[in-house]
Amino acid sequence: MCLACGKVLLHYCVEEEMKLSNPAASKADTRFEMTPGDRFSLVAINDCRRSEIVEDLRLPDGTWVLSKFPWPLDDRWRRLLGEIRTGSIARANVVVVRVGLPDQELDKLQEEATDLLTLLRLSGTLYYEGADALQGSFDASEVVIRQLSNLEELLPTRGSVCIPVNKGRLEEAAKHRLVRAAMRNAGHHRRFLEGLRIIVDGLKQYHGESRLHQFVRALEGLILPETGKTKRQFASRCQTFTIGSSGDEKILNEAFDMRCDVEHVHKWDRSLNNYPDQEIESVALLRTRQMESLACSAYSCVLSNPSLQRHFVADADIEAFWKLPEADRRILWPPGLDLQSIR
């Protein structure tokens, strides 16, 4: 596949979709409204901690983000959804809404809304009390619910700092959603997209060992290690994603050893026996937070940078990227993560 063509195709798809998703970009849309016949998919994020969303916000891809559920939750809703579910939705303080035309598939709208929540998680930890997904239509000035489900929660690693949900994070997530959609539609970036899926799976895991295992796997998706050289190349190549501080190699080696122990059903902290007993659990959780942050940061960098995306189109492109001199790779890669600042 021609890398140049792949890059142009991806860039074109993103720009065109943004135009189509935001046809009224020339006028100021400041209030969420629907017209009869519209279909919608909505994700209500309940009790989202430190949300800075206080008014209707329209993102670059046409997605709306609201500070509360857009319709009154009266007795009709309680009869339809039940008292407990209605109460949960009433506590939503970040509501993501995708609106489509009458012939648009609800499943597609739901994918778009949930994708934005997933990609928002790449830019930092979210603390919330669950999320409800609703799909339906707006018929004759009445909201008709056709589908209702709970979304599996994206959990924080114990000890993670809560990052406020603000306009900047949401706009970045919307742009990333369009890039991932373009990759899917074009049928390339297979390894990159699989790595993103692995990150999401890791974020859904409760236990630290399961989370760390998936975050290290996702990083392996970017570095494409050679057979028999995985540990050494993991520690060296992943430093491209960091600022390159002394001590990064030790952190990466320990995280990789922990990942291998989980893979082979050993205790996940077995390789940390050189630490005092009272510190082992806290070090294991710290390594998990560091690998979570590194994986999310690295994938965000690719999603944000068209010049990097062409290096992850296919396995041959990834191999060529890692054959570049380290100095050239660092020029291509944006300023990396300060791994040791993650506490």
C-alpha positions, 0 to 999 in steps of 0.5 A: 500500500502506498503510504502517501496515498494512505495518509491522504485518504485518511486526512481526506476522510476526516476533513470531509466527515467533519464538514458533513457532521457540522453543516451549520458551522457558519452559524453559532449553535449554542443550544441543543435541539432536535427536529421531528424525524431525527434519530439519536443515540445518547450516553448519560455519564452519571455523577462524573467527578470534576466535570467542567461542562456547564452549558450545551457544547457542540464539538467539531464532529457535530457531537453535542455534550450537555450538562444534564439530560435534555428532557424532563424526567417526568412520571412517563419516564419513570413508568418506562424506565423504572424508578432506579434507572430514571434516578440514575439518568437524572444524576447525569452531568455529562451527556453525549448526544449523536443526532442523525437523519431518519434513515440513519442506523441507531447502531451506528449512532450508538457506536459514535457516541460510545466511541467518544466516551472511550477516546475521552478516556485516553486523555486522562482518568474519569471517575463516574458512577456508570453510564446509560446508553439510550437510542431512539427518535424524536417523533411529533415533538415526542421522544421515543426510546427504542433501546436502553442499555448500561455501558461497561464502566471504564475504571481507574487504576487505584490511586489515579488522579482525577482529570477534569472533563473540559472542552479541550478534552472533549474536542480532542476526543471528537477529532480522535473519533473521526481519525479512528473512523477513517482508519476503520473505513479505509481498512488499514492500521489493523495493528494500531486499531487492535492496540486501541481495542486492547487499551479499552479492554484494560480500562474495563478490568478491575484487577491491577494485574489484568489491567497492566497485562493489557496496557503492556500488550497495547504498547507491544502493538506499537513497537512490533518487537522481533521474536526473541527480543521482546523485553529488550526492545520493549524497554528501548523502543517505549522510551521513544514515547517518554521524555527519556529520563534516567530510570525509565528503562528500569520502570519499563523492564519491571512492567514487562516482567510483571506482564510476563508473570501474569501471562504465565499465571504467576503472582503479578508482583513476583518480580518486585521482591527486591522492594521492601514487603510493605512497598510491593503492592504500591509499586505494582499499582504505580507500574500499572498507572504508569503503563496505563498513562504511557499506552494512552499517551502513545496512542493519542499521539498517533491519533493527533498527528497525521505524519505519525499515522503513516508510520502505523498503516501496516506492519511493514511501515511499523518495522521501517519506523523502528529501523530509523535512527533514534534521533530521527524517531524523536524528531517525528514523535511529539514531546514524550510523557514524563513517565516518572511524574506519574505517581 
